């Protein structure tokens, strides 16, 4: 027999979809419609968010193992098959990844540097955000702002927004110093502290701020000035 909780939660997202369309729906809400019901004490919304948090909004479509879903999330066999069939259908119909998507795992500041080495030669400061899932895989990247030759304007909301939109777990920001010297300025340290605190509010992990110079980089996670 269906619980009153299931009866209430099932049509909530369907009605939102019908009334406002897909543009007003988050990825977790769309996934909740496919899941239909929760499992093992979790509401359908909680289950959808857990799946996205574990895999990332871009990587979740690559799940192909029914047993993996059953074992890791205690999903019933039929529900696991439905999800994987849905992901496979989407993969075959829409093969182009979203802009900024990448297939890189970040394990250290050196990995970050190797991933963004193209920033070494930039003549103006650019701030780039890397957004990671629970497995430290880059699920999205975005050039957030471009400054002058000596300064970059940083908006905390512009850094946090893509993390929420793409259901990221971790954030790394990178910017370059056109002077060639990657040593952090007082302003670099100040804005990093703001970003760390802002990430906590949204239950996100701000992992690092890497500054790229002509021949090297500095990780604020390693300097001890912020973290």
C-alpha positions in Angstrom: 0.0 0.0 0.0 1.4 3.4 -0.9 2.1 5.9 1.9 0.6 9.3 2.1 4.1 10.7 1.7 4.5 9.0 -1.7 1.1 10.1 -2.8 2.0 13.7 -2.1 5.5 13.7 -3.6 4.8 11.9 -6.8 2.6 14.5 -8.5 4.5 17.5 -7.1 7.2 17.5 -9.8 4.9 16.3 -12.6 2.5 19.3 -11.9 5.5 21.7 -12.0 6.6 20.2 -15.3 3.2 20.5 -16.8 2.6 24.0 -15.6 6.0 25.7 -16.1 7.8 23.4 -18.6 11.3 21.9 -18.5 13.2 25.1 -18.2 11.9 25.6 -14.7 12.9 22.1 -13.6 16.2 21.2 -11.9 18.0 18.1 -12.8 17.1 16.4 -9.5 13.4 17.2 -10.1 13.5 15.7 -13.5 15.2 12.6 -12.2 12.6 12.4 -9.4 9.9 12.1 -12.1 11.7 9.2 -13.6 12.3 7.5 -10.2 8.6 8.0 -9.4 8.9 6.9 -5.8 11.5 6.9 -3.0 13.2 3.8 -1.6 14.3 2.5 1.8 13.0 5.5 3.8 14.2 8.1 1.4 11.7 10.4 -0.4 12.0 10.4 -4.2 13.5 13.9 -4.0 16.2 12.8 -1.5 17.0 9.8 -3.6 17.3 11.9 -6.8 19.6 14.4 -5.0 21.8 11.6 -3.6 22.2 10.0 -7.0 23.3 13.3 -8.6 25.6 14.2 -5.7 27.3 10.8 -6.0 27.8 10.8 -9.7 27.5 14.4 -10.9 24.9 15.8 -13.2 26.9 15.1 -16.3 28.5 11.7 -15.3 25.3 10.1 -14.1 24.2 9.5 -17.7 27.2 7.1 -18.1 25.9 4.6 -15.6 25.4 1.2 -17.3 25.6 -1.3 -14.4 22.2 -2.3 -13.0 23.8 -4.1 -10.1 25.8 -1.0 -9.2 22.6 1.0 -8.6 21.1 -1.9 -6.7 24.0 -2.3 -4.4 25.0 1.3 -3.9 21.5 2.8 -3.5 19.4 -0.2 -2.7 17.2 0.5 -5.7 14.8 -2.2 -6.8 15.7 -4.1 -10.0 13.0 -2.6 -12.1 13.7 1.0 -11.1 17.5 0.4 -11.8 16.7 -0.9 -15.2 14.4 2.1 -15.9 17.1 4.6 -15.0 19.8 3.0 -17.1 17.5 2.6 -20.1 16.6 6.3 -19.7 20.3 7.4 -19.6 21.2 5.2 -22.6 18.3 6.7 -24.6 19.5 10.2 -23.8 23.1 9.3 -24.6 22.1 7.9 -28.0 19.8 10.8 -28.9 22.0 13.6 -27.6 25.7 12.8 -28.0 27.1 16.3 -27.6 28.2 17.0 -24.0 27.2 20.3 -22.4 29.6 23.2 -22.9 32.5 23.1 -20.6 32.2 19.5 -19.8 35.4 17.5 -19.3 36.7 14.0 -18.5 39.4 14.9 -16.0 39.9 13.7 -12.4 41.6 16.2 -10.1 43.8 14.7 -7.4 46.2 17.5 -6.7 47.0 21.1 -7.5 49.4 19.8 -10.2 46.5 18.1 -11.9 44.7 21.5 -11.9 47.7 23.2 -13.4 48.1 20.6 -16.2 44.4 21.0 -17.0 44.5 24.8 -17.3 48.0 25.4 -18.7 46.5 27.3 -21.6 46.0 30.2 -19.1 49.8 30.8 -18.8 50.0 32.9 -21.9 46.9 35.1 -21.3 47.5 38.8 -21.3 44.6 39.6 -19.1 43.5 38.0 -15.9 40.8 35.3 -16.3 38.9 33.5 -13.6 37.9 30.0 -14.3 35.8 27.7 -12.2 36.2 23.9 -12.1 33.2 22.0 -10.7 33.7 18.4 -9.4 31.5 15.5 -8.4 32.1 13.3 -5.3 34.8 11.4 -7.2 36.8 14.6 -7.9 35.9 14.4 -11.6 35.4 17.6 -13.5 31.8 17.7 -14.5 31.7 21.3 -15.7 34.1 24.2 -16.3 33.4 27.8 -16.9 35.3 31.0 -17.6 33.6 33.2 -15.0 35.2 36.6 -15.7 37.9 38.4 -17.6 39.7 41.4 -16.0 42.2 44.0 -17.0 45.9 43.4 -17.3 46.2 44.0 -13.5 42.9 43.1 -11.9 40.1 40.6 -12.1 36.5 41.3 -10.9 35.2 38.3 -8.9 31.6 37.8 -8.1 31.0 35.2 -5.4 27.5 34.4 -6.8 29.0 33.8 -10.3 31.3 31.2 -8.8 28.7 29.4 -6.7 25.8 29.4 -9.3 27.3 26.8 -11.7 28.0 24.5 -8.8 24.3 24.5 -7.9 23.1 24.3 -11.5 25.3 21.3 -12.3 24.9 19.6 -8.9 28.6 19.8 -8.2 30.1 18.7 -4.8 33.4 20.6 -5.0 34.7 23.9 -6.5 38.2 24.9 -7.6 38.8 28.3 -9.0 41.8 29.2 -11.1 43.1 32.6 -12.3 46.3 33.7 -14.0 48.7 36.5 -13.2 49.7 38.2 -16.5 52.8 39.5 -14.7 54.1 35.9 -14.7 54.5 35.8 -10.9 51.9 33.4 -9.4 52.4 34.7 -5.8 49.0 35.4 -4.2 48.1 39.0 -3.5 46.2 40.2 -0.4 43.1 40.5 -2.6 43.5 36.9 -3.8 43.6 35.7 -0.2 40.6 37.9 0.7 38.4 36.7 -2.1 39.3 33.1 -1.5 38.2 33.4 2.2 34.9 34.8 1.0 34.4 31.9 -1.5 35.2 29.3 1.2 32.6 30.8 3.5 30.0 31.1 0.7 30.5 27.5 -0.4 29.8 26.3 3.2 26.4 28.0 3.1 25.4 25.9 0.1 27.0 22.7 1.5 29.7 22.8 -1.1 33.4 22.0 -0.7 35.7 24.8 -1.9 38.8 22.8 -2.6 41.4 25.2 -3.8 42.3 28.5 -5.5 45.2 28.0 -7.9 47.1 30.9 -9.4 48.8 30.3 -12.7 52.0 32.2 -13.6 54.4 32.1 -16.6 56.4 29.1 -15.4 54.4 27.7 -12.5 51.6 27.9 -10.1 50.6 28.5 -6.5 47.9 26.6 -4.6 46.3 28.5 -1.8 45.3 25.2 -0.3 49.0 24.4 0.1 50.2 27.8 1.3 48.1 27.7 4.4 46.9 31.3 4.0 43.3 30.4 3.7 42.6 26.7 4.3 
